[in-house]
Amino acid sequence: AVYDPWALMAACGPLAFVARAGLFDVAIVGRVLRAVGAVGVDRSAAGSTGAREAIERHVSRGARWPLLVFPEGTTTNGRGL
């Protein structure tokens, strides 16, 4: 859900995570995402390699925190993936 990354950071310490790229354009949300080292991914194109490329950039630039990836790639209502 939306709160999972924040709950995991509270429990485990600093983590970077993958977030939808459009969220970085939202004023306060974008600032918070940048501050915690989130990785923006544009998923607009089917079959896009955007997620892999964003993760590779994160790793290659010497990331300071582990990267948290949610395999379902989106939030849900909790009733299924």
PDB file of N, CA, C and O in Angstrom:
ATOM      1  N   ALA A   1       0.846  -1.191   0.000  1.00  0.00           N
ATOM      2  CA  ALA A   1       0.000   0.000   0.000  1.00  0.00           C
ATOM      3  C   ALA A   1       0.885   1.246   0.000  1.00  0.00           C
ATOM      4  O   ALA A   1       2.112   1.146  -0.004  1.00  0.00           O
ATOM      5  N   VAL A   2       0.276   2.370   0.005  1.00  0.00           N
ATOM      6  CA  VAL A   2       0.989   3.651  -0.062  1.00  0.00           C
ATOM      7  C   VAL A   2       1.936   3.839   1.121  1.00  0.00           C
ATOM      8  O   VAL A   2       2.977   4.481   0.986  1.00  0.00           O
ATOM      9  N   TYR A   3       1.585   3.292   2.260  1.00  0.00           N
ATOM     10  CA  TYR A   3       2.382   3.523   3.470  1.00  0.00           C
ATOM     11  C   TYR A   3       3.503   2.509   3.671  1.00  0.00           C
ATOM     12  O   TYR A   3       4.325   2.681   4.570  1.00  0.00           O
ATOM     13  N   ASP A   4       3.555   1.465   2.863  1.00  0.00           N
ATOM     14  CA  ASP A   4       4.563   0.418   3.056  1.00  0.00           C
ATOM     15  C   ASP A   4       5.997   0.943   3.076  1.00  0.00           C
ATOM     16  O   ASP A   4       6.738   0.592   3.994  1.00  0.00           O
ATOM     17  N   PRO A   5       6.432   1.766   2.115  1.00  0.00           N
ATOM     18  CA  PRO A   5       7.827   2.241   2.164  1.00  0.00           C
ATOM     19  C   PRO A   5       8.132   3.001   3.447  1.00  0.00           C
ATOM     20  O   PRO A   5       9.204   2.839   4.029  1.00  0.00           O
ATOM     21  N   TRP A   6       7.192   3.829   3.887  1.00  0.00           N
ATOM     22  CA  TRP A   6       7.422   4.640   5.088  1.00  0.00           C
ATOM     23  C   TRP A   6       7.469   3.758   6.326  1.00  0.00           C
ATOM     24  O   TRP A   6       8.290   3.990   7.213  1.00  0.00           O
ATOM     25  N   ALA A   7       6.607   2.752   6.403  1.00  0.00           N
ATOM     26  CA  ALA A   7       6.614   1.835   7.540  1.00  0.00           C
ATOM     27  C   ALA A   7       7.913   1.032   7.573  1.00  0.00           C
ATOM     28  O   ALA A   7       8.490   0.829   8.641  1.00  0.00           O
ATOM     29  N   LEU A   8       8.373   0.578   6.415  1.00  0.00           N
ATOM     30  CA  LEU A   8       9.630  -0.168   6.365  1.00  0.00           C
ATOM     31  C   LEU A   8      10.820   0.698   6.750  1.00  0.00           C
ATOM     32  O   LEU A   8      11.733   0.227   7.428  1.00  0.00           O
ATOM     33  N   MET A   9      10.821   1.959   6.327  1.00  0.00           N
ATOM     34  CA  MET A   9      11.915   2.858   6.728  1.00  0.00           C
ATOM     35  C   MET A   9      11.896   3.100   8.230  1.00  0.00           C
ATOM     36  O   MET A   9      12.949   3.172   8.863  1.00  0.00           O
ATOM     37  N   ALA A  10      10.706   3.226   8.802  1.00  0.00           N
ATOM     38  CA  ALA A  10      10.610   3.431  10.252  1.00  0.00           C
ATOM     39  C   ALA A  10      11.139   2.217  11.008  1.00  0.00           C
ATOM     40  O   ALA A  10      11.759   2.361  12.062  1.00  0.00           O
ATOM     41  N   ALA A  11      10.895   1.017  10.469  1.00  0.00           N
ATOM     42  CA  ALA A  11      11.313  -0.207  11.137  1.00  0.00           C
ATOM     43  C   ALA A  11      12.766  -0.580  10.870  1.00  0.00           C
ATOM     44  O   ALA A  11      13.445  -1.105  11.753  1.00  0.00           O
ATOM     45  N   CYS A  12      13.250  -0.312   9.650  1.00  0.00           N
ATOM     46  CA  CYS A  12      14.569  -0.817   9.229  1.00  0.00           C
ATOM     47  C   CYS A  12      15.645   0.242   9.084  1.00  0.00           C
ATOM     48  O   CYS A  12      16.828  -0.091   9.020  1.00  0.00           O
ATOM     49  N   GLY A  13      15.266   1.497   9.032  1.00  0.00           N
ATOM     50  CA  GLY A  13      16.242   2.548   8.784  1.00  0.00           C
ATOM     51  C   GLY A  13      16.144   3.038   7.354  1.00  0.00           C
ATOM     52  O   GLY A  13      15.204   2.682   6.643  1.00  0.00           O
ATOM     53  N   PRO A  14      17.095   3.844   6.918  1.00  0.00           N
ATOM     54  CA  PRO A  14      17.036   4.461   5.592  1.00  0.00           C
ATOM     55  C   PRO A  14      16.991   3.433   4.459  1.00  0.00           C
ATOM     56  O   PRO A  14      17.776   2.486   4.422  1.00  0.00           O
ATOM     57  N   LEU A  15      16.059   3.646   3.547  1.00  0.00           N
ATOM     58  CA  LEU A  15      15.917   2.835   2.342  1.00  0.00           C
ATOM     59  C   LEU A  15      15.535   3.759   1.197  1.00  0.00           C
ATOM     60  O   LEU A  15      14.775   4.709   1.388  1.00  0.00           O
ATOM     61  N   ALA A  16      16.049   3.490   0.031  1.00  0.00           N
ATOM     62  CA  ALA A  16      15.548   4.156  -1.173  1.00  0.00           C
ATOM     63  C   ALA A  16      14.495   3.223  -1.756  1.00  0.00           C
ATOM     64  O   ALA A  16      14.542   2.017  -1.513  1.00  0.00           O
ATOM     65  N   PHE A  17      13.562   3.750  -2.510  1.00  0.00           N
ATOM     66  CA  PHE A  17      12.565   2.883  -3.114  1.00  0.00           C
ATOM     67  C   PHE A  17      12.179   3.404  -4.485  1.00  0.00           C
ATOM     68  O   PHE A  17      12.429   4.559  -4.829  1.00  0.00           O
ATOM     69  N   VAL A  18      11.567   2.528  -5.254  1.00  0.00           N
ATOM     70  CA  VAL A  18      11.134   2.865  -6.606  1.00  0.00           C
ATOM     71  C   VAL A  18       9.753   3.508  -6.517  1.00  0.00           C
ATOM     72  O   VAL A  18       8.867   2.996  -5.831  1.00  0.00           O
ATOM     73  N   ALA A  19       9.572   4.631  -7.213  1.00  0.00           N
ATOM     74  CA  ALA A  19       8.291   5.334  -7.222  1.00  0.00           C
ATOM     75  C   ALA A  19       7.940   5.756  -8.644  1.00  0.00           C
ATOM     76  O   ALA A  19       8.824   5.954  -9.477  1.00  0.00           O
ATOM     77  N   ARG A  20       6.678   5.889  -8.908  1.00  0.00           N
ATOM     78  CA  ARG A  20       6.220   6.351 -10.228  1.00  0.00           C
ATOM     79  C   ARG A  20       6.794   7.738 -10.495  1.00  0.00           C
ATOM     80  O   ARG A  20       6.714   8.620  -9.640  1.00  0.00           O
ATOM     81  N   ALA A  21       7.367   7.932 -11.666  1.00  0.00           N
ATOM     82  CA  ALA A  21       8.059   9.179 -12.008  1.00  0.00           C
ATOM     83  C   ALA A  21       7.168  10.409 -11.858  1.00  0.00           C
ATOM     84  O   ALA A  21       7.645  11.467 -11.448  1.00  0.00           O
ATOM     85  N   GLY A  22       5.893  10.286 -12.180  1.00  0.00           N
ATOM     86  CA  GLY A  22       4.982  11.418 -12.082  1.00  0.00           C
ATOM     87  C   GLY A  22       4.834  11.968 -10.680  1.00  0.00           C
ATOM     88  O   GLY A  22       4.478  13.134 -10.511  1.00  0.00           O
ATOM     89  N   LEU A  23       5.097  11.159  -9.675  1.00  0.00           N
ATOM     90  CA  LEU A  23       4.991  11.633  -8.293  1.00  0.00           C
ATOM     91  C   LEU A  23       6.045  12.687  -7.968  1.00  0.00           C
ATOM     92  O   LEU A  23       5.853  13.507  -7.070  1.00  0.00           O
ATOM     93  N   PHE A  24       7.151  12.663  -8.698  1.00  0.00           N
ATOM     94  CA  PHE A  24       8.210  13.642  -8.456  1.00  0.00           C
ATOM     95  C   PHE A  24       7.790  15.049  -8.895  1.00  0.00           C
ATOM     96  O   PHE A  24       8.420  16.031  -8.503  1.00  0.00           O
ATOM     97  N   ASP A  25       6.736  15.150  -9.702  1.00  0.00           N
ATOM     98  CA  ASP A  25       6.242  16.439 -10.173  1.00  0.00           C
ATOM     99  C   ASP A  25       5.250  17.076  -9.208  1.00  0.00           C
ATOM    100  O   ASP A  25       4.888  18.240  -9.381  1.00  0.00           O
ATOM    101  N   VAL A  26       4.806  16.338  -8.199  1.00  0.00           N
ATOM    102  CA  VAL A  26       3.881  16.867  -7.197  1.00  0.00           C
ATOM    103  C   VAL A  26       4.718  17.602  -6.155  1.00  0.00           C
ATOM    104  O   VAL A  26       5.652  17.039  -5.585  1.00  0.00           O
ATOM    105  N   ALA A  27       4.372  18.865  -5.913  1.00  0.00           N
ATOM    106  CA  ALA A  27       5.216  19.779  -5.121  1.00  0.00           C
ATOM    107  C   ALA A  27       5.840  19.152  -3.873  1.00  0.00           C
ATOM    108  O   ALA A  27       7.044  18.893  -3.868  1.00  0.00           O
ATOM    109  N   ILE A  28       5.094  18.910  -2.857  1.00  0.00           N
ATOM    110  CA  ILE A  28       5.651  18.433  -1.587  1.00  0.00           C
ATOM    111  C   ILE A  28       6.079  16.976  -1.699  1.00  0.00           C
ATOM    112  O   ILE A  28       7.123  16.592  -1.173  1.00  0.00           O
ATOM    113  N   VAL A  29       5.288  16.177  -2.372  1.00  0.00           N
ATOM    114  CA  VAL A  29       5.611  14.753  -2.523  1.00  0.00           C
ATOM    115  C   VAL A  29       6.952  14.580  -3.230  1.00  0.00           C
ATOM    116  O   VAL A  29       7.777  13.772  -2.804  1.00  0.00           O
ATOM    117  N   GLY A  30       7.173  15.332  -4.305  1.00  0.00           N
ATOM    118  CA  GLY A  30       8.434  15.243  -5.035  1.00  0.00           C
ATOM    119  C   GLY A  30       9.632  15.591  -4.177  1.00  0.00           C
ATOM    120  O   GLY A  30      10.672  14.936  -4.255  1.00  0.00           O
ATOM    121  N   ARG A  31       9.489  16.614  -3.363  1.00  0.00           N
ATOM    122  CA  ARG A  31      10.604  16.992  -2.464  1.00  0.00           C
ATOM    123  C   ARG A  31      10.932  15.888  -1.486  1.00  0.00           C
ATOM    124  O   ARG A  31      12.100  15.583  -1.246  1.00  0.00           O
ATOM    125  N   VAL A  32       9.892  15.288  -0.919  1.00  0.00           N
ATOM    126  CA  VAL A  32      10.102  14.204   0.043  1.00  0.00           C
ATOM    127  C   VAL A  32      10.750  13.004  -0.652  1.00  0.00           C
ATOM    128  O   VAL A  32      11.681  12.404  -0.114  1.00  0.00           O
ATOM    129  N   LEU A  33      10.265  12.656  -1.838  1.00  0.00           N
ATOM    130  CA  LEU A  33      10.836  11.522  -2.564  1.00  0.00           C
ATOM    131  C   LEU A  33      12.309  11.740  -2.874  1.00  0.00           C
ATOM    132  O   LEU A  33      13.120  10.826  -2.727  1.00  0.00           O
ATOM    133  N   ARG A  34      12.654  12.938  -3.298  1.00  0.00           N
ATOM    134  CA  ARG A  34      14.070  13.235  -3.579  1.00  0.00           C
ATOM    135  C   ARG A  34      14.908  13.163  -2.301  1.00  0.00           C
ATOM    136  O   ARG A  34      16.032  12.660  -2.315  1.00  0.00           O
ATOM    137  N   ALA A  35      14.357  13.667  -1.203  1.00  0.00           N
ATOM    138  CA  ALA A  35      15.096  13.691   0.067  1.00  0.00           C
ATOM    139  C   ALA A  35      15.399  12.287   0.581  1.00  0.00           C
ATOM    140  O   ALA A  35      16.442  12.063   1.195  1.00  0.00           O
ATOM    141  N   VAL A  36      14.492  11.340   0.332  1.00  0.00           N
ATOM    142  CA  VAL A  36      14.730   9.978   0.807  1.00  0.00           C
ATOM    143  C   VAL A  36      15.424   9.106  -0.237  1.00  0.00           C
ATOM    144  O   VAL A  36      15.624   7.912  -0.017  1.00  0.00           O
ATOM    145  N   GLY A  37      15.790   9.699  -1.373  1.00  0.00           N
ATOM    146  CA  GLY A  37      16.548   8.966  -2.379  1.00  0.00           C
ATOM    147  C   GLY A  37      15.719   8.033  -3.239  1.00  0.00           C
ATOM    148  O   GLY A  37      16.246   7.055  -3.769  1.00  0.00           O
ATOM    149  N   ALA A  38      14.429   8.315  -3.389  1.00  0.00           N
ATOM    150  CA  ALA A  38      13.572   7.463  -4.215  1.00  0.00           C
ATOM    151  C   ALA A  38      14.036   7.495  -5.670  1.00  0.00           C
ATOM    152  O   ALA A  38      14.610   8.482  -6.130  1.00  0.00           O
ATOM    153  N   VAL A  39      13.781   6.412  -6.377  1.00  0.00           N
ATOM    154  CA  VAL A  39      14.149   6.268  -7.779  1.00  0.00           C
ATOM    155  C   VAL A  39      12.873   6.391  -8.602  1.00  0.00           C
ATOM    156  O   VAL A  39      11.937   5.614  -8.415  1.00  0.00           O
ATOM    157  N   GLY A  40      12.829   7.359  -9.509  1.00  0.00           N
ATOM    158  CA  GLY A  40      11.648   7.568 -10.337  1.00  0.00           C
ATOM    159  C   GLY A  40      11.650   6.681 -11.562  1.00  0.00           C
ATOM    160  O   GLY A  40      12.665   6.563 -12.248  1.00  0.00           O
ATOM    161  N   VAL A  41      10.512   6.052 -11.843  1.00  0.00           N
ATOM    162  CA  VAL A  41      10.381   5.165 -12.987  1.00  0.00           C
ATOM    163  C   VAL A  41       9.175   5.582 -13.811  1.00  0.00           C
ATOM    164  O   VAL A  41       8.070   5.729 -13.289  1.00  0.00           O
ATOM    165  N   ASP A  42       9.401   5.772 -15.119  1.00  0.00           N
ATOM    166  CA  ASP A  42       8.323   6.084 -16.056  1.00  0.00           C
ATOM    167  C   ASP A  42       7.820   4.766 -16.636  1.00  0.00           C
ATOM    168  O   ASP A  42       8.532   4.098 -17.386  1.00  0.00           O
ATOM    169  N   ARG A  43       6.603   4.400 -16.287  1.00  0.00           N
ATOM    170  CA  ARG A  43       6.051   3.128 -16.742  1.00  0.00           C
ATOM    171  C   ARG A  43       5.034   3.312 -17.856  1.00  0.00           C
ATOM    172  O   ARG A  43       4.207   2.429 -18.082  1.00  0.00           O
ATOM    173  N   SER A  44       5.075   4.429 -18.550  1.00  0.00           N
ATOM    174  CA  SER A  44       4.039   4.740 -19.532  1.00  0.00           C
ATOM    175  C   SER A  44       4.086   3.860 -20.779  1.00  0.00           C
ATOM    176  O   SER A  44       3.047   3.635 -21.400  1.00  0.00           O
ATOM    177  N   ALA A  45       5.239   3.367 -21.156  1.00  0.00           N
ATOM    178  CA  ALA A  45       5.351   2.550 -22.362  1.00  0.00           C
ATOM    179  C   ALA A  45       5.344   1.065 -22.008  1.00  0.00           C
ATOM    180  O   ALA A  45       6.089   0.623 -21.134  1.00  0.00           O
ATOM    181  N   ALA A  46       4.509   0.314 -22.686  1.00  0.00           N
ATOM    182  CA  ALA A  46       4.459  -1.135 -22.455  1.00  0.00           C
ATOM    183  C   ALA A  46       5.811  -1.749 -22.810  1.00  0.00           C
ATOM    184  O   ALA A  46       6.422  -1.386 -23.815  1.00  0.00           O
ATOM    185  N   GLY A  47       6.266  -2.669 -21.987  1.00  0.00           N
ATOM    186  CA  GLY A  47       7.539  -3.324 -22.246  1.00  0.00           C
ATOM    187  C   GLY A  47       8.740  -2.425 -22.016  1.00  0.00           C
ATOM    188  O   GLY A  47       9.852  -2.752 -22.430  1.00  0.00           O
ATOM    189  N   SER A  48       8.525  -1.311 -21.367  1.00  0.00           N
ATOM    190  CA  SER A  48       9.603  -0.345 -21.141  1.00  0.00           C
ATOM    191  C   SER A  48      10.690  -0.930 -20.253  1.00  0.00           C
ATOM    192  O   SER A  48      10.418  -1.736 -19.363  1.00  0.00           O
ATOM    193  N   THR A  49      11.902  -0.519 -20.503  1.00  0.00           N
ATOM    194  CA  THR A  49      13.027  -0.931 -19.658  1.00  0.00           C
ATOM    195  C   THR A  49      13.335   0.152 -18.624  1.00  0.00           C
ATOM    196  O   THR A  49      14.395   0.137 -17.998  1.00  0.00           O
ATOM    197  N   GLY A  50      12.414   1.080 -18.451  1.00  0.00           N
ATOM    198  CA  GLY A  50      12.632   2.205 -17.548  1.00  0.00           C
ATOM    199  C   GLY A  50      12.982   1.812 -16.132  1.00  0.00           C
ATOM    200  O   GLY A  50      13.866   2.416 -15.524  1.00  0.00           O
ATOM    201  N   ALA A  51      12.308   0.815 -15.597  1.00  0.00           N
ATOM    202  CA  ALA A  51      12.581   0.401 -14.218  1.00  0.00           C
ATOM    203  C   ALA A  51      14.002  -0.139 -14.096  1.00  0.00           C
ATOM    204  O   ALA A  51      14.747   0.242 -13.193  1.00  0.00           O
ATOM    205  N   ARG A  52      14.369  -1.034 -15.021  1.00  0.00           N
ATOM    206  CA  ARG A  52      15.723  -1.604 -14.969  1.00  0.00           C
ATOM    207  C   ARG A  52      16.782  -0.522 -15.104  1.00  0.00           C
ATOM    208  O   ARG A  52      17.771  -0.524 -14.371  1.00  0.00           O
ATOM    209  N   GLU A  53      16.580   0.407 -16.040  1.00  0.00           N
ATOM    210  CA  GLU A  53      17.559   1.476 -16.247  1.00  0.00           C
ATOM    211  C   GLU A  53      17.651   2.392 -15.034  1.00  0.00           C
ATOM    212  O   GLU A  53      18.747   2.817 -14.667  1.00  0.00           O
ATOM    213  N   ALA A  54      16.521   2.704 -14.405  1.00  0.00           N
ATOM    214  CA  ALA A  54      16.541   3.556 -13.215  1.00  0.00           C
ATOM    215  C   ALA A  54      17.272   2.869 -12.064  1.00  0.00           C
ATOM    216  O   ALA A  54      18.015   3.510 -11.320  1.00  0.00           O
ATOM    217  N   ILE A  55      17.058   1.571 -11.926  1.00  0.00           N
ATOM    218  CA  ILE A  55      17.732   0.817 -10.865  1.00  0.00           C
ATOM    219  C   ILE A  55      19.231   0.747 -11.150  1.00  0.00           C
ATOM    220  O   ILE A  55      20.038   0.897 -10.233  1.00  0.00           O
ATOM    221  N   GLU A  56      19.610   0.522 -12.398  1.00  0.00           N
ATOM    222  CA  GLU A  56      21.037   0.493 -12.753  1.00  0.00           C
ATOM    223  C   GLU A  56      21.703   1.833 -12.463  1.00  0.00           C
ATOM    224  O   GLU A  56      22.825   1.861 -11.956  1.00  0.00           O
ATOM    225  N   ARG A  57      21.036   2.947 -12.775  1.00  0.00           N
ATOM    226  CA  ARG A  57      21.598   4.276 -12.462  1.00  0.00           C
ATOM    227  C   ARG A  57      21.765   4.449 -10.960  1.00  0.00           C
ATOM    228  O   ARG A  57      22.778   4.976 -10.501  1.00  0.00           O
ATOM    229  N   HIS A  58      20.784   4.013 -10.204  1.00  0.00           N
ATOM    230  CA  HIS A  58      20.830   4.122  -8.742  1.00  0.00           C
ATOM    231  C   HIS A  58      22.053   3.388  -8.197  1.00  0.00           C
ATOM    232  O   HIS A  58      22.779   3.919  -7.356  1.00  0.00           O
ATOM    233  N   VAL A  59      22.274   2.180  -8.675  1.00  0.00           N
ATOM    234  CA  VAL A  59      23.388   1.359  -8.197  1.00  0.00           C
ATOM    235  C   VAL A  59      24.723   1.920  -8.673  1.00  0.00           C
ATOM    236  O   VAL A  59      25.679   1.981  -7.900  1.00  0.00           O
ATOM    237  N   SER A  60      24.798   2.329  -9.938  1.00  0.00           N
ATOM    238  CA  SER A  60      26.074   2.773 -10.500  1.00  0.00           C
ATOM    239  C   SER A  60      26.574   4.085  -9.920  1.00  0.00           C
ATOM    240  O   SER A  60      27.774   4.356  -9.968  1.00  0.00           O
ATOM    241  N   ARG A  61      25.702   4.893  -9.383  1.00  0.00           N
ATOM    242  CA  ARG A  61      26.151   6.165  -8.818  1.00  0.00           C
ATOM    243  C   ARG A  61      26.506   6.058  -7.332  1.00  0.00           C
ATOM    244  O   ARG A  61      26.644   7.069  -6.643  1.00  0.00           O
ATOM    245  N   GLY A  62      26.652   4.831  -6.851  1.00  0.00           N
ATOM    246  CA  GLY A  62      27.088   4.632  -5.473  1.00  0.00           C
ATOM    247  C   GLY A  62      26.017   4.964  -4.464  1.00  0.00           C
ATOM    248  O   GLY A  62      26.242   5.766  -3.558  1.00  0.00           O
ATOM    249  N   ALA A  63      24.864   4.365  -4.607  1.00  0.00           N
ATOM    250  CA  ALA A  63      23.725   4.636  -3.731  1.00  0.00           C
ATOM    251  C   ALA A  63      24.110   4.474  -2.271  1.00  0.00           C
ATOM    252  O   ALA A  63      24.846   3.559  -1.902  1.00  0.00           O
ATOM    253  N   ARG A  64      23.605   5.369  -1.460  1.00  0.00           N
ATOM    254  CA  ARG A  64      23.950   5.312  -0.031  1.00  0.00           C
ATOM    255  C   ARG A  64      23.029   4.411   0.766  1.00  0.00           C
ATOM    256  O   ARG A  64      23.369   4.019   1.882  1.00  0.00           O
ATOM    257  N   TRP A  65      21.851   4.068   0.210  1.00  0.00           N
ATOM    258  CA  TRP A  65      20.889   3.214   0.921  1.00  0.00           C
ATOM    259  C   TRP A  65      20.460   2.048   0.046  1.00  0.00           C
ATOM    260  O   TRP A  65      20.473   2.153  -1.180  1.00  0.00           O
ATOM    261  N   PRO A  66      20.080   0.938   0.666  1.00  0.00           N
ATOM    262  CA  PRO A  66      19.540  -0.186  -0.108  1.00  0.00           C
ATOM    263  C   PRO A  66      18.285   0.257  -0.865  1.00  0.00           C
ATOM    264  O   PRO A  66      17.587   1.175  -0.433  1.00  0.00           O
ATOM    265  N   LEU A  67      18.005  -0.393  -1.984  1.00  0.00           N
ATOM    266  CA  LEU A  67      16.861  -0.046  -2.813  1.00  0.00           C
ATOM    267  C   LEU A  67      15.729  -1.041  -2.590  1.00  0.00           C
ATOM    268  O   LEU A  67      15.908  -2.247  -2.758  1.00  0.00           O
ATOM    269  N   LEU A  68      14.583  -0.534  -2.215  1.00  0.00           N
ATOM    270  CA  LEU A  68      13.391  -1.325  -1.969  1.00  0.00           C
ATOM    271  C   LEU A  68      12.533  -1.322  -3.237  1.00  0.00           C
ATOM    272  O   LEU A  68      12.162  -0.264  -3.745  1.00  0.00           O
ATOM    273  N   VAL A  69      12.224  -2.518  -3.736  1.00  0.00           N
ATOM    274  CA  VAL A  69      11.413  -2.647  -4.946  1.00  0.00           C
ATOM    275  C   VAL A  69      10.194  -3.495  -4.610  1.00  0.00           C
ATOM    276  O   VAL A  69      10.322  -4.600  -4.081  1.00  0.00           O
ATOM    277  N   PHE A  70       9.020  -2.975  -4.918  1.00  0.00           N
ATOM    278  CA  PHE A  70       7.801  -3.741  -4.733  1.00  0.00           C
ATOM    279  C   PHE A  70       7.488  -4.450  -6.052  1.00  0.00           C
ATOM    280  O   PHE A  70       7.236  -3.782  -7.054  1.00  0.00           O
ATOM    281  N   PRO A  71       7.499  -5.783  -6.077  1.00  0.00           N
ATOM    282  CA  PRO A  71       7.379  -6.503  -7.336  1.00  0.00           C
ATOM    283  C   PRO A  71       6.066  -6.271  -8.087  1.00  0.00           C
ATOM    284  O   PRO A  71       6.034  -6.411  -9.309  1.00  0.00           O
ATOM    285  N   GLU A  72       4.994  -5.923  -7.393  1.00  0.00           N
ATOM    286  CA  GLU A  72       3.742  -5.692  -8.105  1.00  0.00           C
ATOM    287  C   GLU A  72       3.751  -4.375  -8.878  1.00  0.00           C
ATOM    288  O   GLU A  72       2.922  -4.180  -9.767  1.00  0.00           O
ATOM    289  N   GLY A  73       4.661  -3.480  -8.558  1.00  0.00           N
ATOM    290  CA  GLY A  73       4.855  -2.256  -9.326  1.00  0.00           C
ATOM    291  C   GLY A  73       3.789  -1.196  -9.180  1.00  0.00           C
ATOM    292  O   GLY A  73       3.813  -0.195  -9.895  1.00  0.00           O
ATOM    293  N   THR A  74       2.863  -1.394  -8.278  1.00  0.00           N
ATOM    294  CA  THR A  74       1.799  -0.406  -8.083  1.00  0.00           C
ATOM    295  C   THR A  74       1.142  -0.642  -6.731  1.00  0.00           C
ATOM    296  O   THR A  74       1.373  -1.667  -6.088  1.00  0.00           O
ATOM    297  N   THR A  75       0.344   0.288  -6.317  1.00  0.00           N
ATOM    298  CA  THR A  75      -0.431   0.073  -5.099  1.00  0.00           C
ATOM    299  C   THR A  75      -1.770  -0.524  -5.484  1.00  0.00           C
ATOM    300  O   THR A  75      -2.264  -0.309  -6.591  1.00  0.00           O
ATOM    301  N   THR A  76      -2.356  -1.281  -4.555  1.00  0.00           N
ATOM    302  CA  THR A  76      -3.645  -1.911  -4.808  1.00  0.00           C
ATOM    303  C   THR A  76      -4.574  -1.645  -3.642  1.00  0.00           C
ATOM    304  O   THR A  76      -4.184  -1.038  -2.645  1.00  0.00           O
ATOM    305  N   ASN A  77      -5.797  -2.102  -3.778  1.00  0.00           N
ATOM    306  CA  ASN A  77      -6.762  -1.970  -2.678  1.00  0.00           C
ATOM    307  C   ASN A  77      -6.603  -3.089  -1.658  1.00  0.00           C
ATOM    308  O   ASN A  77      -7.379  -3.158  -0.705  1.00  0.00           O
ATOM    309  N   GLY A  78      -5.632  -3.954  -1.830  1.00  0.00           N
ATOM    310  CA  GLY A  78      -5.369  -5.028  -0.882  1.00  0.00           C
ATOM    311  C   GLY A  78      -6.117  -6.307  -1.183  1.00  0.00           C
ATOM    312  O   GLY A  78      -5.919  -7.304  -0.489  1.00  0.00           O
ATOM    313  N   ARG A  79      -6.964  -6.315  -2.186  1.00  0.00           N
ATOM    314  CA  ARG A  79      -7.753  -7.514  -2.504  1.00  0.00           C
ATOM    315  C   ARG A  79      -7.053  -8.411  -3.507  1.00  0.00           C
ATOM    316  O   ARG A  79      -7.508  -9.526  -3.761  1.00  0.00           O
ATOM    317  N   GLY A  80      -5.962  -7.948  -4.075  1.00  0.00           N
ATOM    318  CA  GLY A  80      -5.224  -8.767  -5.040  1.00  0.00           C
ATOM    319  C   GLY A  80      -4.202  -7.924  -5.765  1.00  0.00           C
ATOM    320  O   GLY A  80      -4.179  -6.701  -5.629  1.00  0.00           O
ATOM    321  N   LEU A  81      -3.357  -8.585  -6.537  1.00  0.00           N
ATOM    322  CA  LEU A  81      -2.338  -7.862  -7.293  1.00  0.00           C
ATOM    323  C   LEU A  81      -2.875  -7.433  -8.623  1.00  0.00           C
ATOM    324  O   LEU A  81      -2.159  -6.807  -9.404  1.00  0.00           O
TER     325      LEU A  81
END
